[in-house]
Amino acid sequence: MSEPNSSAAGTHSDGSHPKAEGFWALALGSVGVVFGDIGTSPLYAMREALAHSRSGGTDELAVFGVVSLMAWALFLIVSVKYVIFLLNADNKGEGGALALMALARRSLGRRSGAILLLGMIGAALFYSDGVITPALSVLSAVEGLKVAPGIGPALSPFVLPISAGILITLFMAQSRGTAKIGRYFGPITAVWFLTLAGLGLYHIVSEPRILMGLSPHYGVLFLLDNGFLGFVILGSVFLAVTGAEALYADMGHFGKGPIRAAWIILVLPSLLLNYLGQGALVLTRPDARISPFYEMIPEFAFWPVLLLATAATVVASQAVITGAFSVTQQAVQLGLLPRIDIRRTSETQAGQIYVPQVNMLLMAGVLLTLALFQNSSNLASAYGIAVSGTMFVNTLLLFVIMGAMWKRPWWQAGLVAGSFAAIDLVFLSSNLLKVFQGGWFPLTLSGGLVIIMWTWMRGAQILTDKTRRDSIQLTELSEILKARAPHRAPGTAIFLTSDPDVAPVALMHNLKHNKVLHEKNVILTVRTTETPRVKDEDRIKIEPVNEDFKKVTVAYGFMESPNLPKALGLCRKLGLKFDIMATSFFLGRRSVVPSAQSGMPLWQDRLFIYLMRNAANPTDFFKIPPGRVVELGTQVTV
């Protein structure tokens, strides 16, 4: 998981974070939401790494080496990079690739195409992760049926249908929100981690030699012994840290302290004990390498652990799904995607949102993934690319933050970020070797999403530039109206525009066709800041032009949903008074046609037009009373 999710903790619209819940309550909540993904890695990570070793995991060096590599991946990538460094690179308390992108752009004090592209790539990789994670997590848990005592072979044909049924039920339940069940995420996952630790200890006691695997030299010896194959195996070892980026992405919901405490006190020890326990089991019973996690469960506890594993994977999947909703909200607000229907599922928790289109697309993607890959071993080959790519993007953005915001000498920023980038590139390169084994899937998804975001941004910019060229300045229009005063209509007219210095298209059409000007005219611009939230006292800015016109700018953070009537209610405190139910909102609706002479290829023009036609109606998106809206259209070529 790589972006903020909204399932269990909710955020406050005034920009504060839910610290009032208590430190340990937040730490428990973070266990369910932040660590659900990395907590399901023991189901498949050890199995995959051992299977790809030269000996197939049958010799002691392979076991010690894999345990060593996994332990040090957890230490270096999660504990050092994320817990120590990246948790300090917050954007007003928020984390994630898009939050980091916005922070990097603000730190530089200028727009950067390279940073924007990194943000797009990070968001696209997250969506790919959001398709693969639920499929892999749930499938790897349900595959425990294959080794069920006595009846495993009979249950094997039902693994795929059961997994699909669980996932379909999960997606269909999204519209109801997760406020009621979200409170159980932390306790369920905490019990899961304690179970991981208990199972691990049970086997470590019987084979304490496995503790030697914590020494890094075994990892080095193992890689040298396997040669180039050792480099390939690193892609499987990386599965142990997938989900690590959630520490940073979900920071805004819980805070740095609770996340760090949960990692150090519960999550890291439980994961280490379980991987050591799996290693101890394989040392004593080499045949257990085929499914080391389920083989380590005592027969009397098999069914309770299987049910708990399934519940834990559902929680991990829920965290990724709601994270996709949150990322979509950020991407729309930052202008990376067209407006989309975003619904609130809770009156009290700002983070509780539901995005129907994204939910249906994710469900279709997850079911397609199940159909294509059939089992968790095949899926594991596709999994690492999206996550390792996200981690590399985070490292590059961290370099900018360290130099531009923290004011560290660039050589120091390069040294720290370069060290992390070297680790990221090793794992990313290893995972890229699996392109033909399934890695093509997240790359294809991510590439398509980057093209969509780039097309939307480029098309919107071309449209804005063309509109500006074909329009007149607001000040110039004011002078014309003084010379030839039009007929006055009573009440207030609000004209929505993205460029407050230019006379809006709807205003020009109203003057041209209706030949009227309202008594009060507000040129309204909605602006998205590069901070997560905006305080109410900073939300409204009013700039008088003359007696006829006032410019009003409404600012929202990239994690907020616009509500114009509510925001305009704040205008009263600033001296601009009007009755919202006696006010007309004028919107310009543009009919866009493709042109071979525009700044984009024809296929991109058509993609942009498709996105525009499927964008949410601005009346719904901005929560404007439908009966107060007047739309005036014009045709534009791109």
TAVENQUI-V130994 format. One record per backbone hydrogen bond with DSSP energy under -1.0 kcal/mol. CO is the residue of the C=O (numbers start at 0). NH is the residue of the N-H. If there is no record, write none. Layout:
co = [CO,CO]
nh = [NH,NH]
This chain:
co = [1,10,11,15,16,17,18,21,22,23,24,25,26,27,28,29,29,34,36,39,40,40,43,44,45,46,47,49,52,58,59,60,61,62,63,64,65,66,67,68,69,70,71,72,73,74,75,76,77,78,79,80,81,84,85,87,90,93,95,96,97,98,99,100,101,102,103,104,111,112,113,114,115,116,117,118,119,120,121,122,123,124,125,126,127,128,131,132,133,134,135,136,137,138,140,141,142,143,144,147,150,151,154,155,157,158,159,160,161,162,163,164,165,166,167,168,170,172,173,177,180,181,183,184,185,186,187,188,189,190,191,192,193,194,195,196,197,198,199,200,202,206,207,208,209,210,211,214,215,216,217,218,219,220,221,225,226,227,228,229,231,232,232,233,235,236,237,240,242,243,244,245,247,249,250,254,255,256,257,258,259,260,261,261,262,265,266,267,268,269,270,271,272,273,274,275,276,277,278,279,280,284,285,286,287,290,291,297,298,300,301,302,303,304,305,306,307,308,309,310,311,312,313,314,315,316,317,318,319,320,321,322,323,324,325,326,327,328,329,330,330,331,338,342,348,350,351,353,354,355,356,357,358,359,360,361,362,363,364,365,366,367,368,369,372,374,375,378,378,382,383,384,385,386,387,388,389,390,391,392,393,394,395,396,397,398,399,400,400,401,408,409,410,411,412,413,414,415,416,417,418,419,420,421,422,423,424,425,426,427,430,431,433,434,437,438,439,440,441,442,443,444,445,446,447,448,449,450,451,452,453,454,455,456,457,458,459,460,461,462,463,464,465,471,472,473,474,475,476,477,478,479,486,488,490,491,492,493,494,498,500,503,504,505,506,507,508,509,514,516,519,520,521,522,523,524,526,530,531,534,535,538,540,542,547,548,548,549,550,551,552,553,555,556,562,563,564,566,567,570,571,578,583,584,585,586,588,590,592,594,600,601,602,603,604,605,606,607,608,609,611,616,617,618,621,624,625,627,629,631,633,635]
nh = [96,349,14,11,18,20,21,25,26,27,28,29,30,31,32,33,34,38,39,42,43,44,47,48,49,50,51,52,55,62,63,64,65,66,67,68,69,70,71,72,73,74,75,76,78,79,80,81,82,83,84,85,86,87,88,89,93,90,99,100,101,102,103,104,105,106,107,108,115,116,117,118,119,120,121,122,123,124,125,126,127,128,129,130,131,132,135,136,137,138,139,140,141,142,143,144,145,146,147,151,154,155,157,158,161,162,163,164,165,166,167,168,169,170,171,172,173,175,176,181,183,184,187,188,189,190,191,192,193,194,195,196,197,198,199,200,201,202,203,204,206,209,210,211,212,213,214,217,219,220,221,222,223,224,225,228,229,231,232,233,234,235,236,237,238,239,240,243,245,246,248,249,250,252,254,258,259,260,261,262,263,264,265,266,267,269,270,271,272,273,274,275,276,277,278,279,280,281,282,283,284,287,288,289,290,294,295,300,301,304,305,306,307,308,309,310,311,312,313,314,315,316,317,318,319,320,321,322,323,324,325,326,327,328,329,330,331,332,333,335,336,334,615,353,351,352,344,342,358,359,360,361,362,363,364,365,366,367,368,369,370,371,372,373,374,378,379,381,382,386,387,388,389,390,391,392,393,394,395,396,397,398,399,400,401,402,403,404,405,407,412,413,414,415,416,417,418,419,420,421,422,423,424,425,426,427,428,429,430,431,433,434,438,439,440,442,443,444,445,446,447,448,449,450,451,452,453,454,455,456,457,458,459,460,461,462,463,464,465,466,467,468,469,502,476,477,478,479,480,481,482,483,516,518,519,583,521,585,523,501,473,507,508,509,510,511,512,513,486,488,492,549,494,551,496,553,555,557,558,537,538,554,552,550,520,544,545,522,542,524,540,526,528,559,566,567,568,569,570,575,574,581,493,629,495,631,633,635,637,597,604,605,606,607,608,609,610,611,612,613,614,620,621,623,563,627,628,584,586,588,590,592]
